[in-house]
Amino acid sequence: MEKKYIYLILTRTGTVFSKLIGAATGKRYTHVSIASDELLTEMYSFCRDKKEMPLPANFNHEDILTEVFGACKTIPSEVYRIPVTDEQMSRYRDVIRHFILNRENYSYDIGALIPMALHIPYKMRNKFVCSVWVGFVLGKSGINHDIKKHPSLVEPEDFRSIKNAELIYRGDLKKYREYIIKIREEKNGTLPLVSSDSTCG
């Protein structure tokens, strides 16, 4: 039986907003997305609606070659995969479908950035930042991410060390698909994991 995986994509773009978050947090990555396919064609997050401005922002489908990602020359990234059961994958797809069908009921939680920076838990409603939303999706999908934080304070970098996460790529996100296809062909379908001190892409 073919294994199923959920993919977590950590990135840092060159936008002013991303630079501000990076400067404030001192963290390597400032954004996280989630996908259910290895080539990341079905990748989602809470992010800006248009590449020209940070707001308005909402639940959006993301593509590594268009919009904000497409406007960047390079995109430092790490891609992790988490093995999931059939039930967890089904629940994940139900959660994503809910957000697709009810997008107008949600928005980006710009007001959460201050309590997050101060490490003050806050009440979550129908607004999310990317990392809080990804944690929420994993929880609703029955996937234990084992992050020892209040759900409202989860940051992108927290996903680098979650339980069962396997690092499969580190490098320019724009080269990710090319890398995956090449490795699959060279290794007879076997995708090697990436050690914490190595690079690829």
C-alpha positions as CSV (number, residue, x, y, z in Angstrom):
1,M,0.0,0.0,0.0
2,E,1.4,3.4,-1.0
3,K,2.2,5.6,2.0
4,K,0.4,9.0,2.3
5,Y,2.0,12.2,3.5
6,I,1.1,15.7,4.5
7,Y,3.8,18.3,3.5
8,L,4.9,21.3,5.5
9,I,6.7,24.1,3.5
10,L,8.7,26.6,5.5
11,T,9.8,29.7,3.5
12,R,11.2,33.2,3.7
13,T,10.4,35.6,0.9
14,G,12.0,38.9,0.2
15,T,8.9,41.0,0.9
16,V,9.1,43.9,3.3
17,F,6.6,42.1,5.6
18,S,8.7,39.0,5.7
19,K,11.8,41.0,6.4
20,L,10.1,42.8,9.3
21,I,8.9,39.5,10.8
22,G,12.3,38.0,10.4
23,A,14.0,41.0,12.1
24,A,11.5,40.9,14.9
25,T,11.8,37.2,15.6
26,G,15.3,36.4,14.5
27,K,14.1,33.2,12.9
28,R,15.2,31.7,9.6
29,Y,11.7,31.2,8.2
30,T,8.7,33.5,8.4
31,H,6.0,31.6,6.6
32,V,4.6,28.1,6.5
33,S,2.2,26.4,4.1
34,I,0.7,22.9,3.9
35,A,0.0,20.5,1.0
36,S,-1.2,17.0,0.4
37,D,0.9,16.2,-2.7
38,E,4.6,15.8,-3.2
39,L,4.9,18.3,-6.0
40,L,3.0,20.9,-3.9
41,T,0.4,21.7,-6.5
42,E,-2.3,21.7,-3.7
43,M,-0.5,24.1,-1.3
44,Y,-2.5,26.3,1.1
45,S,-1.9,28.9,3.8
46,F,-3.1,32.2,5.2
47,C,-1.3,34.8,3.2
48,R,-1.8,38.0,1.2
49,D,-4.4,37.9,-1.6
50,K,-2.2,39.8,-4.1
51,K,1.6,40.0,-4.4
52,E,1.6,43.8,-4.5
53,M,0.5,44.4,-0.9
54,P,0.4,42.5,2.4
55,L,-3.3,43.2,2.9
56,P,-6.0,42.1,2.4
57,A,-5.0,38.5,3.3
58,N,-6.9,35.3,3.8
59,F,-7.0,31.6,3.2
60,N,-5.4,31.1,-0.2
61,H,-4.1,28.5,-2.6
62,E,-0.4,29.1,-3.2
63,D,1.8,28.3,-6.2
64,I,5.6,28.3,-6.0
65,L,5.9,29.9,-9.5
66,T,3.3,32.7,-9.3
67,E,2.1,35.6,-7.2
68,V,4.4,36.3,-4.2
69,F,6.6,33.2,-4.7
70,G,6.8,33.9,-8.4
71,A,8.0,37.5,-7.8
72,C,11.0,36.3,-5.7
73,K,14.3,35.5,-7.4
74,T,15.0,32.8,-4.8
75,I,13.0,31.4,-1.9
76,P,14.9,29.8,1.0
77,S,12.9,26.9,2.1
78,E,12.6,23.6,3.9
79,V,10.0,20.9,3.0
80,Y,9.0,18.3,5.5
81,R,6.6,15.4,5.1
82,I,4.5,13.7,7.8
83,P,3.2,10.1,7.3
84,V,-0.5,10.0,7.8
85,T,-3.2,7.3,7.8
86,D,-6.1,7.1,5.4
87,E,-8.4,8.6,8.0
88,Q,-6.1,11.5,8.7
89,M,-5.8,12.3,5.0
90,S,-9.6,12.2,4.7
91,R,-10.0,14.5,7.6
92,Y,-7.4,16.8,6.2
93,R,-9.2,17.0,2.9
94,D,-12.4,17.8,4.7
95,V,-10.8,20.6,6.6
96,I,-9.3,22.1,3.4
97,R,-12.7,21.8,1.6
98,H,-14.3,23.6,4.5
99,F,-12.0,26.6,4.1
100,I,-12.4,26.6,0.3
101,L,-16.2,26.7,0.6
102,N,-16.3,29.2,3.5
103,R,-13.4,31.4,2.7
104,E,-15.5,34.6,3.1
105,N,-15.9,33.8,6.8
106,Y,-12.2,34.0,7.5
107,S,-9.4,36.6,7.4
108,Y,-5.8,37.1,8.2
109,D,-5.3,37.9,11.9
110,I,-3.0,41.0,11.7
111,G,-3.8,41.8,15.3
112,A,-2.3,38.5,16.5
113,L,1.3,39.6,15.6
114,I,1.7,41.7,18.7
115,P,0.6,39.1,21.3
116,M,2.6,36.5,19.4
117,A,5.7,38.7,19.6
118,L,5.1,39.2,23.4
119,H,4.3,35.4,23.8
120,I,0.8,36.2,25.2
121,P,-1.8,33.6,24.4
122,Y,-5.0,35.1,22.8
123,K,-8.4,33.9,22.0
124,M,-8.6,32.4,18.5
125,R,-11.7,33.2,16.4
126,N,-12.2,33.1,12.6
127,K,-8.9,34.8,12.0
128,F,-5.5,33.2,11.5
129,V,-1.8,33.8,10.8
130,C,-0.2,31.1,8.7
131,S,1.5,29.1,11.4
132,V,-1.5,29.1,13.8
133,W,-3.7,28.0,10.9
134,V,-1.4,25.1,9.9
135,G,-1.3,23.9,13.5
136,F,-5.1,24.2,13.6
137,V,-5.4,22.1,10.4
138,L,-3.1,19.4,11.7
139,G,-5.1,19.2,14.9
140,K,-8.4,19.0,13.1
141,S,-7.0,16.3,10.9
142,G,-6.0,14.2,13.9
143,I,-2.3,14.7,13.4
144,N,-0.4,15.2,16.6
145,H,2.2,17.9,16.0
146,D,3.5,17.8,19.6
147,I,4.3,21.5,19.8
148,K,4.5,22.5,23.4
149,K,2.9,25.9,23.0
150,H,-0.5,27.5,23.3
151,P,-2.2,27.0,19.8
152,S,-2.3,30.8,19.3
153,L,1.5,31.1,19.6
154,V,2.7,28.5,17.1
155,E,5.3,30.0,14.8
156,P,6.6,28.7,11.4
157,E,9.9,27.4,12.9
158,D,8.1,25.3,15.4
159,F,7.2,22.9,12.6
160,R,10.9,22.1,12.0
161,S,11.0,19.8,15.0
162,I,7.5,18.2,15.2
163,K,7.0,14.5,15.8
164,N,7.5,12.3,12.7
165,A,8.4,15.2,10.4
166,E,11.0,14.1,7.8
167,L,13.1,16.8,6.0
168,I,13.1,16.0,2.3
169,Y,14.3,19.3,0.9
170,R,16.3,22.3,1.8
171,G,17.1,25.0,-0.8
172,D,15.4,27.3,-3.3
173,L,11.7,26.4,-3.4
174,K,11.6,27.3,-7.1
175,K,13.9,24.4,-7.8
176,Y,12.0,22.0,-5.6
177,R,9.9,20.3,-8.3
178,E,12.9,19.8,-10.5
179,Y,14.8,18.3,-7.7
180,I,12.0,15.9,-6.7
181,I,11.5,14.7,-10.3
182,K,15.2,14.2,-10.8
183,I,15.8,12.3,-7.6
184,R,12.8,10.1,-8.2
185,E,14.2,9.1,-11.6
186,E,17.7,8.6,-10.3
187,K,16.8,6.6,-7.2
188,N,14.1,4.4,-8.8
189,G,11.3,6.2,-7.0
190,T,13.0,6.4,-3.6
191,L,13.2,9.9,-2.1
192,P,16.1,10.3,0.3
193,L,15.8,12.3,3.5
194,V,18.0,15.3,4.1
195,S,20.3,15.5,7.1
196,S,20.1,18.5,9.3
197,D,23.5,19.7,8.2
198,S,23.2,19.2,4.5
199,T,21.8,21.1,1.6
200,C,20.0,20.1,-1.6
201,G,18.6,21.8,-4.6
